[in-house]
Structures are given as C-alpha cells and as structure tokens.
Amino acid sequence: MTCRLCGSNQLHSVLDLGATPPCAKFLTADELDLPEQTYPLHLRLCQDCLLLQIPALITPEENFTDYSYYSSFSGSWVEHARRYVSDATERAGLQQDSFVVEVASNDGYLLQHVVAAGIGCLGIEPSVNVGAAARERGVPTLSAFLDEKVAAGVRAEHGPADLVVANNVYAHIPDLVGFTRALRTLLADDGWLSIEVHHAMNLVALGQFDTVYHEHFQYYTVLSAMRALASGGLSVVDVEMLSTHGGSIRLWARPTEIAGAPSARVDEVLRSEAEAGLHHVDGYLGLRPRTEAIRAELLRFLLDCRARGERVIGYGAPGKGSTLLNYCGIRTDLIEYTVDRNPYKHGRFTPGTRIPVLDPAQIDKDRPDVIVVLPWNLRTEITDQLAHTAEWGARLVFPLPTLTVVDLTEGTWQ
C-alpha cells in the first residue's frame, strides 16, 4: 500500500478496527443465512504528507450507486444547508446569472435553497435513487461520478461554476488527485470552492473511531487538506470550524493563481493542529488506547443493563453506527433492535451485527428502558425527537466522545 496523495510507502498503523462489511450494505431477511463479505478497516498515516487513510478495498461504485442515505431526513442538516447557501451567496457574490455546482448533491437538500434563490445550479450525484429524489424536488441533477471527463463535459455544456460545493465527499474519493483536478476543471478562474469534511483533529483527540468506515478513504487535518488541494492547483484561503459530524472544517479554496494569502483563521487552526501533535506521526498514536477505552466503557454499561433486565434498543442506523457495533461486538443480545427515519432501511438488518432496523414508531409501542443513540453527533436534534420518552422514564445513551446518559425525566446528564 502506498499513499494515495504523495505515493510514499511510509505508512504507519494508527488504528486497526478489524474486518467489517461495507456500512451501507443492510441485509434483507433472505440474506441472514448467507455469508457476508468483510474487508479490513485499518487506519494508517503517511509519514511524508500526513494524510490519514484506509486502503481502497471497495470502489465508490459499490458504495454509492444505490445509496441508502437521504440527507433530507435530518431537519438540522437541511437547516445547516440553508444557512450555508445564504453565507456562500454573500461570500462568492452570487447573482441571478451565477452558476453553482454541488458534487455529491444527494437528494437536493442543499441545492433546493439555490433553486429557491433563482440561481442556476446543477447537482452531480452518483446514486441514481437519491438523484431521482433531487429531480423530484426541482433540482437539476446529473447522475454520475465526478471525474476529469465528467467535469470537462459539465463545463463545456454549462460553463464554469462561480461556486463549487463538495460537502462531505472529499473523504469518499480513492482517486484523490484526479478528483481534485476535476474540481478545478469545474471552477471558474475567479471562482470559489467550498469543502466540508470531518476534522481529523477531533477524530484523534476525542477517539471518534466510528467515523472510520469503508466509504471514507481519507481523513483530513487542515494541513493535509491544503496539500491535497494543491495537487489540483487549488489553495485554501479560509477555514471555518463547524460542529457537524462531531467537529468538521469548512475549507474555502480558490485557484492558486488568484488565491492570495490565507486568512488568519487558517493560521490559527494550523497552530492548533501543531499543538495537538498532528503535524508529526507521534501525535496520532493515542487514538488506539482512546478507542479501546470507549469500547470497554460502552460494553460495561450494556452488560450492566442486561444484568438488570432492562430493555435496550438503538436509535439510528448511520454508517458510524456500523463501525461502532462491529468493533464493539454488539449484537441483539445487547441491543434488541434499532430504528431509523429512513424507510429504505426498515425491515433490514445492520451490516455484520444483523440487528433489525425498524420504524421509529416501534419505540412508543415497546417503551424501552434505554435508547442508545448511534448518530451521537445529532445530540440536540435527537434529544428533542425523543423527549416524549420521558413519559415512561427512558434514558438516552450517547456513546461518544464519552459515554453520556441522559435521564429525560430529571433533565440530567451523567
């Protein structure tokens, strides 16, 4: 294995999570007695360019051609997108005759706000099913994986984009250099590129191991993202710290020829990363013991619940939940079932651990004692959604970054 950014063979093991199935491969009932393909999930760090990465053992086509994630099922995420469009319109000076392209545009959760503003746009979305949902929402969408050829075709047909949005996709690309060049091809010579991605500083410092799964081929600090974007002739000019996904960064980049010096915020985040030790290999070595401690704490809690005869279920079936359940060895003996708002997943079973996924209405029927929230990064939104479970004294459990138990009847956190 060599680094997909710089080609170095100096890769250091940071965290080995064993072998797991692809996180989006939910099983049908007919598949429960069949073997399940698993792949090593082993996080490594390039000594030379400091890019965190896993081997590209699964292609994007396998992950995203028929995708089970619809962004619009999260109300907070749609609102996050609405605020972003407002801010980006001001920053990039977008007008009625401007053109916006979003890569990995999902079901139109973001571009619907661009359409509403009367600004021309195009989504590029590889998943045919979610792309169809975007078109039903009135968002022009091309069903394709972005590469340099597709980018050239879009530019030839529509012209260069004043703003290119690539939120939560820059981690999903095994051909990192080719994809970065494609982003530059889409972009006008005076345009803006916006990228949102989980911040590797939070992954390492807080032990957020469940953000590692086969859809995510690499994990960025601002330093490694700057090096990656430079491979396509793009330079970071600003950065924003976001609370999404347990702590993300929004990178603003422009063609290198016109970018100018980066903002003071870029320098500030780079200093923070350096102080956390993430500009050297040794700074990453604490992730493994933190991960092991989180696993031990969660398993102790669930075993205690079982010993007390309490009924425990899950809430949500996100990709991060698949990594957590598989790494911790949690099956139906510890979590009876989980629920999810996405009807695509209802009646299916989680990859590897084979926990049933049901409609959220099941919660009110069964009145469980404990609800383990797998998308822990949506703490405020999900606490509000489950506030009514205080009627029967349910407790909510957020397993990361430290195990937190919420007693809704008393409004207390432990």
Residue pairs with C-beta under 8 A, 6 or more apart in sequence:
1 9
1 11
1 44
1 55
2 8
2 9
2 11
3 9
3 10
3 11
3 46
3 48
3 49
3 51
3 53
4 51
4 53
4 56
4 174
4 175
4 176
4 177
4 217
4 218
5 46
5 49
5 51
5 176
5 177
5 218
5 224
5 227
5 228
5 231
6 46
6 48
6 49
6 51
6 227
8 46
8 47
8 48
8 49
10 46
10 47
10 48
11 44
11 45
11 46
11 47
11 53
12 44
12 45
12 47
12 281
12 284
13 42
13 43
13 44
14 43
14 44
14 45
14 52
14 284
14 285
14 287
14 288
15 42
15 43
15 209
15 212
15 287
15 288
15 291
16 40
16 41
16 42
16 43
16 288
17 41
17 42
17 43
17 209
17 212
17 291
17 323
17 326
17 327
18 40
18 41
18 326
18 327
19 38
19 39
19 40
19 41
20 38
20 39
20 41
20 213
20 214
20 322
20 323
20 326
20 327
20 351
20 352
21 36
21 37
21 38
21 39
21 322
21 326
21 351
21 352
22 37
22 39
22 58
22 62
22 63
22 214
22 215
22 351
23 213
23 214
23 215
23 319
23 320
23 321
23 322
23 323
23 351
24 63
24 67
24 68
24 69
24 215
24 319
24 351
25 36
25 351
26 68
26 317
26 345
26 348
26 349
26 350
26 351
26 357
27 36
27 348
27 349
27 350
27 351
27 354
28 347
28 348
28 349
29 347
29 349
31 349
32 349
32 354
36 351
36 352
38 352
39 57
39 58
39 214
40 55
40 57
41 54
41 212
41 213
41 214
41 323
42 54
42 55
43 52
43 53
43 54
43 212
43 219
43 287
44 52
44 53
44 54
45 51
45 52
45 53
45 281
45 284
46 52
46 53
47 281
49 224
49 227
50 221
50 223
50 224
50 227
50 278
50 279
50 281
51 218
51 220
51 224
51 227
51 228
52 200
52 203
52 218
52 219
52 220
52 224
52 284
53 217
53 218
53 219
54 212
54 214
54 216
54 217
54 218
56 174
56 217
57 214
58 214
59 174
60 126
60 145
60 172
60 173
60 174
61 126
61 145
63 172
63 214
63 215
64 126
64 127
64 145
64 172
64 215
65 126
65 127
65 128
66 127
66 128
66 129
67 126
67 127
67 129
67 130
68 342
68 344
68 345
69 106
69 130
69 318
69 319
69 342
70 106
70 107
70 130
70 133
70 342
70 344
71 77
71 78
71 81
71 106
71 107
71 109
71 110
72 78
72 106
72 107
72 108
72 109
72 133
73 341
73 342
74 378
74 381
75 381
76 378
76 380
76 381
77 109
77 244
78 109
80 244
81 109
81 110
81 113
82 113
84 110
84 167
84 194
85 110
85 113
85 114
85 117
86 113
88 94
88 163
88 165
88 192
88 194
89 117
89 119
91 192
91 252
92 98
92 162
92 163
92 191
92 192
93 162
94 100
94 117
94 119
94 162
94 163
95 119
96 118
96 119
97 120
98 119
98 120
98 162
98 163
99 119
99 120
99 121
99 122
99 158
99 159
99 160
99 161
99 162
100 111
100 114
100 119
100 120
100 121
100 122
100 161
100 162
100 163
100 164
100 165
101 121
101 122
101 123
101 124
101 154
101 158
101 161
101 163
101 164
101 165
101 186
102 110
102 111
102 121
102 122
102 123
102 124
102 164
102 165
102 166
102 167
103 124
103 146
103 164
103 165
103 166
103 169
103 183
103 186
104 124
104 125
104 126
104 146
104 166
104 167
104 168
104 169
104 172
105 111
105 123
105 124
105 125
105 131
105 134
105 139
105 141
105 165
106 123
106 125
106 127
106 130
106 134
107 130
107 131
107 133
107 134
107 137
108 123
108 133
108 134
108 135
108 137
108 138
108 139
108 141
110 165
110 167
111 121
111 123
111 134
111 139
112 137
112 138
112 139
114 121
115 121
115 138
115 139
120 158
121 139
121 140
122 140
122 141
122 142
122 154
122 158
123 131
123 134
123 139
123 140
123 141
123 142
124 141
124 142
124 144
124 146
124 150
124 154
125 131
125 134
125 141
125 142
125 143
125 144
126 143
126 144
126 145
127 143
128 143
131 141
131 142
131 143
134 141
135 141
142 150
142 154
144 150
146 179
146 182
146 183
146 186
147 175
147 178
147 179
147 182
148 178
148 181
148 182
148 185
150 182
151 181
151 182
151 183
151 185
151 186
152 185
154 186
155 161
155 185
155 186
160 186
160 187
160 188
160 189
160 191
161 186
161 187
161 188
161 191
162 188
162 191
162 192
163 191
163 192
163 193
163 194
164 183
164 186
164 187
164 191
164 192
164 193
164 194
165 194
166 183
166 193
166 194
166 195
166 196
167 194
167 195
167 196
168 196
168 197
168 198
168 245
170 179
170 195
170 197
170 220
170 225
170 228
171 197
171 198
171 215
171 216
171 217
171 218
171 219
171 220
172 215
172 216
172 217
173 179
173 217
174 217
176 217
176 218
176 228
176 231
177 228
177 231
177 232
180 228
180 229
180 231
180 232
180 234
181 231
181 232
181 233
182 232
183 193
183 232
183 234
184 232
184 233
184 234
184 255
187 193
187 234
187 255
189 255
189 257
189 258
190 254
190 255
190 258
191 254
191 255
192 252
192 253
192 254
193 229
193 234
193 251
193 252
193 253
193 254
194 250
194 251
194 252
194 253
195 225
195 229
195 250
195 251
195 253
196 242
196 244
196 248
196 249
196 250
196 251
197 220
197 225
197 248
197 249
197 251
198 208
198 211
198 216
198 219
198 220
198 245
198 246
198 247
198 248
199 220
199 221
199 222
199 241
199 247
199 248
199 249
200 219
200 220
200 221
200 224
200 278
201 221
201 247
201 272
201 273
201 276
201 278
202 208
202 246
202 247
203 209
203 211
203 212
203 219
203 287
204 276
204 278
204 283
204 284
204 286
204 287
205 276
206 246
206 247
206 290
206 400
206 401
207 287
207 290
207 291
207 293
207 294
207 400
207 401
208 246
208 247
208 400
208 401
209 287
209 290
209 291
209 294
209 323
209 324
209 327
210 320
210 321
210 323
210 324
210 327
210 400
211 219
211 245
211 246
211 320
211 323
212 219
212 323
213 319
213 320
213 322
213 323
215 319
218 224
218 228
220 228
220 249
221 273
221 278
221 279
222 236
222 239
222 249
222 251
222 266
222 269
222 270
222 273
223 270
223 273
223 278
223 279
225 236
225 249
225 251
226 235
226 236
229 235
229 236
229 251
229 253
230 256
233 255
233 256
233 257
234 253
234 254
234 255
234 256
234 259
235 253
235 254
235 255
235 256
235 259
235 262
236 251
236 252
236 253
236 259
236 262
236 266
237 252
237 253
237 254
237 259
237 260
237 261
237 262
237 263
237 266
238 251
238 252
238 262
238 263
238 265
238 266
239 249
239 250
239 251
239 252
239 263
239 265
239 266
239 269
240 249
240 250
240 252
240 265
241 247
241 248
241 249
241 269
242 248
242 249
242 250
244 377
245 377
246 376
246 377
246 400
246 401
249 269
253 259
273 279
276 283
277 283
277 284
278 284
291 327
294 399
294 400
294 401
294 402
294 403
295 327
295 328
297 402
297 403
298 324
298 328
298 330
298 399
298 403
299 328
299 329
299 330
299 334
301 397
301 403
301 405
302 312
302 330
302 334
302 335
302 372
303 334
305 312
305 334
305 369
305 370
306 312
306 333
306 334
310 369
310 370
311 336
311 366
311 368
311 369
311 370
312 334
312 335
312 336
312 368
312 369
312 370
312 371
312 372
313 335
313 336
313 337
313 338
313 339
313 362
313 363
313 366
313 368
313 370
313 371
313 372
314 321
314 335
314 337
314 338
314 339
314 355
314 371
314 372
314 373
314 374
315 338
315 339
315 360
315 363
315 371
315 372
315 373
315 374
315 375
315 382
315 386
315 396
316 338
316 339
316 340
316 373
316 374
316 375
316 378
316 382
317 338
317 339
317 340
317 342
317 345
317 350
317 357
317 374
318 374
318 375
320 374
320 375
320 377
321 338
321 350
321 374
321 375
322 350
322 351
322 352
322 353
324 330
324 374
324 399
324 400
325 331
325 335
325 350
325 352
325 353
325 355
325 374
326 351
326 352
326 353
330 353
330 355
331 353
331 354
331 355
332 354
332 355
332 356
335 355
335 372
336 355
336 368
337 355
337 356
337 357
337 358
337 362
338 350
338 355
338 356
338 357
338 358
338 372
338 374
339 357
339 358
339 359
339 360
339 362
339 363
340 346
340 357
340 358
340 360
341 360
343 359
345 357
346 357
346 358
346 359
347 356
347 357
347 358
348 356
348 357
349 355
349 356
349 357
350 357
363 371
363 386
363 389
364 388
367 389
367 392
367 394
368 394
369 393
369 394
369 395
370 394
370 395
370 397
371 386
371 389
371 394
371 395
371 396
371 397
372 397
372 399
373 379
373 382
373 396
373 397
373 398
373 399
374 399
375 382
376 398
376 399
376 400
379 398
382 396
383 396
383 406
383 408
386 394
386 396
386 408
387 408
389 396
389 408
390 408
390 409
393 408
393 409
394 408
395 405
395 406
395 407
395 408
396 405
396 406
396 408
397 403
397 404
397 405
397 406
398 404
398 406
404 413
404 414
405 413
405 414
406 412
406 413
406 414
407 413
407 414
